[in-house]
C-alpha cells in the first residue's frame, strides 16, 4: 500500500525507473494527430522535497486538451475539432509511474467542440477515453461548448466551458536546484515537453471539486498521434 510515508530516498531511488517506462512502440501509421496540452495540480518537474510533499496530497486533478489537426476515429473525420477533459481522481494521477497507488476512480467531464456533429462528438469522446484509458475513468458528463484552442511556439491557451489552461511551452531549468522530470503526459501517444502552468482552473460543479493553479511547472505541451 502506498501512503504518505513515501520518503525522499524512495522517490530518488525510483527516478531511474522512470526513464525506462518509455519503451519504443512498434512503428505504425497513426489514425489521428494534433496538438496536446495538459496541466495537473501537482508539479511534474521539481526537486525531490517538493515531490515528496505532493505525492499524496496533490495531483488528483488535471485538465487535458486535444485539438485534432487531421484524422478519423471509427471512420468519422475529426479535422480541426477539439475535446477537453477535466479530471478528478481519488489519488495522485501520476504516482503509479513510480510504483504508487493508482486512483480507484477518476471522474471525467468532457467538453466537445460545439461545431461537431453528433457522430463527431461521440468520436471525440471515444478518442479522449482511449487516450486516458490507463486511468479508471468514469465520464460524468459531456457538454458541447465553444472551445478556444490557441498554440504558438512559446505558449498554449485553452478555454472550454468551466475549464481553462494557460501554459508557457518552455521552462528554464537551473541544474543547481536538483529538479527533474518525474512524470510523463497522461495521454497515450503524446509527445510533449514540460511547460509552466500560468493558470489552470476548473470552476464547474460536476466533479465535486474546483481548483485553480498559478505559476507551477505542472504542464505538458506538444503533439499527439495514435
Residue frames relative to the residue before (quaternion, step in Angstrom):
aa qw qx qy qz dx dy dz
X 1.0000 0.0000 0.0000 0.0000 0.00 0.00 0.00
X 0.2663 -0.7796 0.5552 0.1139 3.58 -0.84 0.98
X 0.0325 0.8234 -0.5608 0.0798 3.59 -0.37 1.22
X 0.7487 -0.4001 0.2889 0.4426 3.55 -1.32 -0.17
X 0.5097 0.6503 -0.4182 0.3774 3.60 1.26 0.05
X 0.3356 0.7444 -0.5041 0.2812 3.59 1.25 0.13
X 0.2034 -0.8034 0.5521 0.0917 3.58 -0.74 1.03
X 0.6456 -0.5065 0.3969 0.4113 3.53 -1.27 0.35
X 0.6209 0.5440 -0.3444 0.4471 3.60 1.02 -0.75
X 0.6441 0.5212 -0.3204 0.4591 3.56 0.99 -0.86
X 0.6612 0.5185 -0.3051 0.4482 3.55 0.92 -0.94
X 0.6907 0.4757 -0.2910 0.4605 3.57 0.85 -0.97
X 0.6292 0.5348 -0.3379 0.4515 3.57 1.08 -0.66
X 0.6738 0.5028 -0.2910 0.4567 3.56 1.14 -0.67
X 0.5009 0.7118 -0.4088 0.2746 3.57 1.17 -0.50
X 0.6645 0.4994 -0.3498 0.4320 3.67 0.79 -0.80
X 0.6236 0.5603 -0.3507 0.4174 3.58 1.08 -0.64
X 0.5678 0.6127 -0.3889 0.3886 3.57 1.14 -0.55
X 0.6562 0.5259 -0.3217 0.4350 3.56 0.93 -0.85
X 0.6805 0.5080 -0.2914 0.4404 3.55 1.12 -0.62
X 0.5496 0.6478 -0.3918 0.3532 3.59 1.23 -0.24
X 0.6824 0.4754 -0.2948 0.4706 3.59 1.18 -0.39
X 0.0265 0.8125 -0.5786 0.0654 3.56 0.55 1.13
X 0.5531 -0.6311 0.4279 0.3357 3.54 -1.02 0.79
X 0.3205 -0.7465 0.5549 0.1791 3.56 -0.89 0.96
X 0.6087 -0.5460 0.4078 0.4063 3.60 -1.13 0.49
X 0.5377 -0.6331 0.4488 0.3295 3.56 -1.01 0.81
X 0.1332 0.7700 -0.6141 0.1104 3.55 -0.98 0.90
X 0.4886 -0.6435 0.4990 0.3132 3.53 -1.22 0.40
X 0.3633 -0.7483 0.5022 0.2363 3.63 -0.55 1.07
X 0.3816 -0.7240 0.5291 0.2239 3.54 -1.13 0.67
X 0.7876 0.1068 -0.0718 0.6026 3.58 1.23 -0.33
X 0.0245 -0.7952 0.6052 -0.0284 3.58 -0.98 0.91
X 0.2232 0.7914 -0.5520 0.1380 3.56 -1.19 0.45
X 0.6618 -0.4919 0.4067 0.3933 3.53 -1.34 -0.44
X 0.1181 -0.8071 0.5780 0.0221 3.56 -0.99 0.88
X 0.0100 0.7704 -0.6370 0.0235 3.56 -1.06 0.87
X 0.0135 0.7948 -0.6048 0.0495 3.58 -1.00 0.86
X 0.0654 0.7597 -0.6469 -0.0067 3.56 -1.21 0.57
X 0.1823 -0.7819 0.5907 0.0807 3.56 -1.05 0.85
X 0.5272 -0.6239 0.4659 0.3401 3.56 -1.28 0.08
X 0.6685 0.3455 -0.3363 0.5663 3.57 1.16 0.66
X 0.5376 -0.6319 0.4425 0.3404 3.55 -1.06 0.68
X 0.2906 -0.7499 0.5698 0.1690 3.56 -1.08 0.75
X 0.7324 0.2542 -0.1664 0.6094 3.57 1.31 -0.25
X 0.3263 0.7449 -0.5025 0.2935 3.58 -0.25 1.25
X 0.5840 -0.5366 0.4646 0.3939 3.52 -1.35 0.04
X 0.6944 -0.5123 0.3208 0.3904 3.56 -1.23 0.44
X 0.6414 0.5346 -0.3394 0.4333 3.59 0.97 -0.76
X 0.6479 0.4964 -0.3168 0.4831 3.58 1.00 -0.82
X 0.6561 0.5128 -0.3186 0.4528 3.56 0.91 -0.88
X 0.6373 0.5314 -0.3255 0.4533 3.57 0.97 -0.82
X 0.6932 0.4848 -0.2857 0.4504 3.59 0.94 -0.85
X 0.7264 0.4359 -0.2404 0.4738 3.59 1.14 -0.60
X 0.4220 0.7728 -0.4283 0.2032 3.57 1.25 -0.37
X 0.8185 0.2090 -0.0938 0.5269 3.58 0.86 -0.92
X 0.7080 0.4860 -0.2621 0.4403 3.57 1.16 -0.44
X 0.7655 0.2995 -0.1519 0.5489 3.59 1.20 -0.42
X 0.7250 0.5078 -0.2891 0.3647 3.53 -1.35 -0.18
X 0.4716 0.6874 -0.4417 0.3317 3.60 1.17 0.35
X 0.7321 0.3518 -0.2084 0.5448 3.58 1.26 -0.28
X 0.0563 0.7823 -0.6189 0.0412 3.54 -1.26 0.47
X 0.1976 -0.7165 0.6485 0.1643 3.51 -1.38 0.34
X 0.0751 -0.7957 0.6010 -0.0114 3.56 -0.79 1.11
X 0.0403 -0.8128 0.5809 -0.0143 3.58 -0.94 0.87
X 0.0754 -0.7772 0.6246 0.0128 3.54 -1.00 0.97
X 0.0587 -0.7565 0.6494 0.0501 3.59 -1.00 0.82
X 0.3139 -0.7706 0.5291 0.1662 3.54 -0.58 1.18
X 0.2709 -0.7368 0.5986 0.1594 3.55 -0.86 0.99
X 0.7840 -0.1409 0.1384 0.5885 3.54 0.92 -0.95
X 0.5617 0.6227 -0.4447 0.3146 3.55 -1.07 0.71
X 0.2544 -0.7544 0.5899 0.1344 3.51 -1.36 0.12
X 0.1852 -0.7384 0.6371 0.1208 3.53 -1.27 0.57
X 0.8410 0.0069 -0.0362 0.5398 3.57 -0.69 1.06
X 0.6975 -0.4784 0.2657 0.4625 3.55 1.10 0.68
X 0.5968 0.5494 -0.3574 0.4628 3.59 1.31 0.02
X 0.3516 -0.7583 0.5144 0.1914 3.58 -0.58 1.16
X 0.1387 -0.8228 0.5507 0.0232 3.58 -0.90 1.03
X 0.2502 0.8124 -0.5033 0.1552 3.61 1.23 0.25
X 0.8569 0.1696 -0.1415 0.4658 3.56 -0.93 1.00
X 0.6149 0.5604 -0.3489 0.4315 3.62 1.23 -0.03
X 0.2460 -0.7821 0.5622 0.1081 3.56 -1.21 0.59
X 0.0646 -0.7507 0.6537 0.0701 3.51 -1.36 0.40
X 0.1243 -0.7862 0.6048 0.0261 3.56 -1.02 0.90
X 0.1242 -0.7908 0.5972 0.0499 3.57 -0.97 0.89
X 0.1661 -0.7337 0.6517 0.0968 3.55 -0.95 0.98
X 0.1107 -0.8303 0.5462 0.0006 3.58 -0.65 1.15
X 0.0191 0.7639 -0.6450 -0.0023 3.56 -1.19 0.65
X 0.0770 -0.8407 0.5360 -0.0106 3.57 -0.54 1.19
X 0.6218 -0.5546 0.4121 0.3688 3.53 -1.34 0.18
X 0.7779 0.1479 -0.0787 0.6057 3.58 1.24 -0.45
X 0.7118 -0.3894 0.3544 0.4648 3.54 -1.35 0.12
X 0.4563 -0.7433 0.4262 0.2399 3.57 -0.66 1.14
X 0.7724 0.4065 -0.1917 0.4487 3.57 1.12 -0.53
X 0.5197 0.6940 -0.4132 0.2785 3.60 1.15 -0.41
X 0.5172 0.6323 -0.4251 0.3898 3.61 1.20 -0.32
X 0.5629 0.6022 -0.3849 0.4151 3.60 1.20 -0.45
X 0.7509 0.3368 -0.1915 0.5348 3.59 1.17 -0.54
X 0.6754 -0.5119 0.2951 0.4412 3.56 1.17 0.54
X 0.4790 0.6821 -0.4268 0.3510 3.56 1.26 0.21
X 0.6843 -0.4878 0.3587 0.4063 3.52 -1.34 0.02
X 0.3724 -0.7188 0.5461 0.2155 3.56 -0.90 0.96
X 0.5686 -0.5681 0.4470 0.3927 3.61 -1.11 0.48
X 0.3865 -0.7156 0.5276 0.2453 3.58 -0.95 0.82
X 0.7830 0.0358 -0.0316 0.6202 3.57 1.26 -0.35
X 0.0479 -0.7618 0.6457 0.0228 3.55 -1.04 0.86
X 0.2433 -0.7605 0.5864 0.1362 3.57 -0.57 1.15
X 0.0832 -0.8034 0.5896 0.0090 3.55 -0.97 0.90
X 0.1253 -0.7417 0.6555 0.0667 3.53 -0.97 0.97
X 0.1867 -0.8133 0.5476 0.0622 3.56 -0.61 1.17
X 0.1339 -0.7484 0.6455 0.0731 3.54 -1.02 0.91
X 0.0739 -0.8057 0.5875 0.0160 3.58 -0.67 1.08
X 0.6417 -0.5579 0.3844 0.3594 3.53 -1.18 0.70
X 0.4355 -0.7247 0.4706 0.2525 3.58 -0.70 1.06
X 0.5960 0.5734 -0.3627 0.4296 3.61 1.20 -0.32
X 0.5717 0.6307 -0.3673 0.3748 3.57 1.23 -0.41
X 0.4794 -0.6198 0.5359 0.3143 3.54 -1.23 0.55
X 0.6948 -0.4428 0.3352 0.4570 3.59 -1.25 0.13
X 0.6602 0.5044 -0.3097 0.4624 3.57 0.95 -0.87
X 0.6614 0.4990 -0.3076 0.4678 3.58 1.00 -0.79
X 0.6233 0.5316 -0.3453 0.4579 3.59 1.04 -0.72
X 0.6435 0.5080 -0.3206 0.4745 3.58 0.96 -0.83
X 0.6649 0.5065 -0.3017 0.4585 3.56 0.98 -0.85
X 0.6324 0.5287 -0.3303 0.4598 3.60 1.02 -0.75
X 0.6551 0.4924 -0.3114 0.4811 3.59 0.96 -0.84
X 0.6329 0.5267 -0.3254 0.4648 3.58 1.00 -0.83
X 0.6428 0.5257 -0.3168 0.4583 3.57 0.98 -0.86
X 0.6793 0.4884 -0.2938 0.4622 3.58 0.87 -0.95
X 0.6458 0.5154 -0.3242 0.4606 3.58 0.96 -0.83
X 0.6455 0.5106 -0.3179 0.4708 3.57 1.00 -0.80
X 0.6523 0.5409 -0.3131 0.4288 3.56 0.96 -0.89
X 0.7816 0.2611 -0.1431 0.5482 3.60 1.00 -0.75
X 0.2446 0.8322 -0.4652 0.1770 3.54 1.20 0.60
X 0.5612 0.5958 -0.3988 0.4135 3.61 1.22 -0.21
X 0.6691 0.4492 -0.2946 0.5136 3.58 1.26 -0.24
X 0.5120 -0.6436 0.4785 0.3078 3.56 -1.18 0.61
X 0.0269 -0.8670 0.4964 -0.0354 3.55 0.44 1.31
X 0.0018 -0.7353 0.6767 0.0375 3.52 -1.21 0.74
X 0.2855 -0.7705 0.5474 0.1583 3.56 -0.49 1.19
X 0.1923 -0.8134 0.5440 0.0736 3.56 -0.60 1.17
X 0.8107 -0.0676 0.0348 0.5805 3.57 1.25 -0.14
X 0.1443 -0.7511 0.6375 0.0923 3.52 -1.27 0.55
X 0.0347 -0.8144 0.5788 -0.0235 3.58 -0.68 1.08
X 0.2913 -0.7224 0.6007 0.1801 3.56 -0.99 0.87
X 0.1112 0.8053 -0.5617 0.1535 3.59 -0.48 1.22
X 0.5606 -0.5258 0.4752 0.4282 3.58 -1.24 0.18
X 0.1092 -0.7891 0.6022 0.0523 3.59 -0.90 0.89
X 0.1597 -0.7581 0.6279 0.0739 3.54 -0.78 1.11
X 0.0485 0.8003 -0.5884 0.1045 3.56 -0.57 1.19
X 0.0450 0.8116 -0.5756 0.0895 3.56 -0.35 1.27
X 0.0027 -0.7931 0.6085 -0.0286 3.56 -0.97 0.90
X 0.0224 -0.7585 0.6513 -0.0053 3.53 -0.86 1.04
X 0.7214 -0.4182 0.2990 0.4640 3.58 -1.27 0.00
X 0.7929 0.3426 -0.1506 0.4809 3.58 0.99 -0.82
X 0.8228 0.1628 -0.0546 0.5417 3.63 1.13 -0.25
X 0.1251 -0.7489 0.6415 0.1098 3.51 -1.39 0.18
X 0.0336 -0.7858 0.6175 -0.0021 3.55 -1.10 0.77
X 0.0167 -0.7952 0.6047 -0.0412 3.55 -0.90 1.02
X 0.0133 0.7652 -0.6435 0.0148 3.56 -1.03 0.86
X 0.1543 0.7726 -0.5961 0.1550 3.57 -0.70 1.13
X 0.8193 -0.1039 0.0438 0.5621 3.57 -0.39 1.18
X 0.8054 -0.2340 0.1989 0.5070 3.56 -0.79 -1.07
X 0.6106 0.5511 -0.3460 0.4513 3.61 1.27 0.11
X 0.0050 -0.8037 0.5934 -0.0446 3.54 -0.98 0.91
X 0.0305 -0.7720 0.6348 0.0059 3.54 -1.15 0.78
X 0.0528 0.7385 -0.6719 0.0178 3.54 -1.09 0.83
X 0.0480 0.8388 -0.5277 0.1250 3.55 -0.34 1.29
X 0.3034 -0.6944 0.6189 0.2068 3.54 -1.12 0.77
X 0.4615 -0.7496 0.4143 0.2311 3.54 -0.78 1.07
X 0.7754 0.2574 -0.1538 0.5557 3.62 1.15 -0.32
X 0.1538 -0.7676 0.6113 0.1158 3.55 -1.16 0.56
X 0.3964 -0.6753 0.5629 0.2647 3.53 -1.23 0.52
X 0.1036 -0.8035 0.5852 0.0332 3.57 -0.84 0.97
X 0.1846 -0.7531 0.6256 0.0859 3.53 -0.78 1.11
X 0.4059 -0.7504 0.4590 0.2480 3.64 -0.39 1.16
X 0.6043 0.5872 -0.3646 0.3965 3.59 1.12 -0.52
X 0.6167 0.5733 -0.3536 0.4075 3.61 1.18 -0.36
X 0.4315 -0.7361 0.4391 0.2815 3.60 1.23 -0.25
X 0.4532 0.6997 -0.4499 0.3202 3.59 1.22 0.20
X 0.0297 -0.7833 0.6210 0.0060 3.54 -1.25 0.47
X 0.5349 -0.5882 0.4864 0.3623 3.54 -1.30 0.19
X 0.2118 -0.8157 0.5327 0.0783 3.56 -0.69 1.14
X 0.8020 0.2395 -0.0920 0.5394 3.57 1.05 -0.72
X 0.3380 -0.6896 0.5995 0.2255 3.51 -1.41 0.17
X 0.6894 -0.4728 0.3220 0.4445 3.62 -1.18 0.30
X 0.5235 -0.6481 0.4635 0.3018 3.56 -1.12 0.70
X 0.6705 0.5072 -0.2962 0.4532 3.58 1.13 -0.58
X 0.4693 -0.6316 0.5413 0.2963 3.54 -1.06 0.77
X 0.8219 0.2807 -0.1887 0.4583 3.55 -1.15 0.60
X 0.5040 0.6555 -0.4279 0.3649 3.60 1.26 0.14
X 0.0902 -0.7326 0.6725 0.0534 3.52 -1.10 0.86
X 0.2381 0.8074 -0.4806 0.2460 3.55 0.08 1.31
X 0.3401 -0.7207 0.5701 0.1999 3.53 -1.18 0.67
X 0.5946 -0.5619 0.4333 0.3781 3.55 -1.25 0.44
X 0.0794 -0.7986 0.5963 0.0201 3.55 -1.00 0.90
X 0.4991 -0.6277 0.5098 0.3114 3.52 -1.35 0.17
X 0.3048 -0.7447 0.5678 0.1736 3.57 -0.73 1.08
X 0.2240 -0.7741 0.5801 0.1187 3.57 -0.47 1.19
X 0.7781 -0.1179 0.0939 0.6098 3.57 1.06 -0.77
X 0.0603 0.7495 -0.6569 0.0565 3.54 -0.90 1.02
X 0.1382 0.8102 -0.5603 0.1028 3.60 -0.77 0.92
X 0.0480 -0.7363 0.6724 0.0588 3.48 -1.36 0.49
X 0.0965 -0.8408 0.5326 -0.0052 3.57 -0.59 1.17
X 0.4569 0.7027 -0.4386 0.3242 3.60 1.25 0.20
X 0.4803 -0.6749 0.4916 0.2686 3.54 -1.36 0.06
X 0.5481 0.6859 -0.3781 0.2935 3.59 1.17 -0.49
X 0.7077 0.4569 -0.2664 0.4685 3.62 1.11 -0.50
X 0.4795 -0.6930 0.4219 0.3343 3.58 1.26 -0.11
X 0.7559 0.2244 -0.1695 0.5912 3.57 1.26 0.23
X 0.1598 -0.7528 0.6293 0.1080 3.54 -1.23 0.53
X 0.0084 -0.8159 0.5781 0.0031 3.55 -1.14 0.49
X 0.0386 -0.7440 0.6638 0.0665 3.48 -1.41 0.30
X 0.0431 -0.7891 0.6125 -0.0175 3.53 -1.03 0.86
X 0.0977 -0.8049 0.5853 0.0068 3.54 -0.93 0.98
X 0.8854 0.0367 -0.0144 0.4631 3.53 -1.17 0.79
X 0.4498 0.6483 -0.4844 0.3779 3.57 0.68 1.15
X 0.4310 -0.6728 0.5337 0.2769 3.56 -1.15 0.64
X 0.3338 0.7766 -0.4408 0.3020 3.52 0.64 1.22
X 0.6239 0.5781 -0.3043 0.4290 3.57 1.29 0.20
X 0.1688 -0.7191 0.6564 0.1534 3.49 -1.45 0.24
X 0.0431 -0.7846 0.6185 -0.0096 3.55 -1.04 0.85
X 0.3904 0.7224 -0.5061 0.2640 3.56 -0.82 0.96
X 0.6290 -0.5106 0.4193 0.4096 3.54 -0.99 -0.88
X 0.1702 -0.7568 0.6104 0.1604 3.53 -1.32 0.07
X 0.0307 0.7763 -0.6292 0.0227 3.55 -1.24 0.51
X 0.2704 0.7424 -0.5884 0.1718 3.55 -0.90 0.94
